[in-house]
Amino acid sequence: MPPKGKQGTKGAKQIVEENKATLQFYQYVIGGVNVAYLLLQYFLFWESFTALYVFLWLSSVALCLGSYQFLASMGRAKFSTDGALLDSGIDLNMEAGMAEHAKDLILLTSIVQCLSLLSNYFWILWLLAPGRAFYLLWVNILAPWFFAPPPEVDEKKQKKMERRMKRH
C-alpha cells in the first residue's frame, strides 16, 4: 500500500549521491556483462564468434556506453570553485523520465548479450528497443495528434461563415 499524502522531495545532496550510486551500478552491469561475454566467447564459443557476432557485440558495447554517457551527462552535478553544490543535475531515479529509457536500454542490451551466449537467435530480442520507441512515439505524439477531436466552432462564427458561403 503506497504511503498517503504528498511524496517527499529529495535534497540536492541526496540526488547527487543517488546519481553516483546509479551510475556506478550501471557501470558494473556494463563491465560485468561484457567481461563475461568475452571470456565465454573466447573459451567456449570461439569458432562461432564470426564477423556478424563481433559486429553485434561491438554495437551492443557502443549502445551501452552511449546510453551510459547520456546518463552521466544528465546527472552531472555542478560545483562552484569553493566546492559548493550549484546544481545537482537531473535525478536519474525519477520515474517516467528520459533517464528511465536509457537505463532500460542498457538493461535490455545486457540481457540480450547474456542470452546470446545460449543461442545467437536471442540477438533478435534487440528489436524490442525500436518497437518500444515506436510505441512511445505512437502513444505520446502520433495517436493524440491523429485522433484529436476537431476544434469546436462558436455558433456565431458558424452562422457568419454560412452567410458568407451563401453570398458567393
Buried (B, 14 or more C-beta within 10 A) or exposed (E): EEEEEEEEEBEBEEBBBBBEEBBEEBEEBBEEBBEBBEEEBEEEBEEEBEEEBEEBBEEBBEBBEEBBEBBBEBBBBEEEEEEEBEEBBBBBBEEEBEBEBBBBBBBBBBBBBBBBBEEBEBBEBBEBBEEBEEEEEEEEEEEEEEEEEEEEEEEEEEEEEEEEEEEE
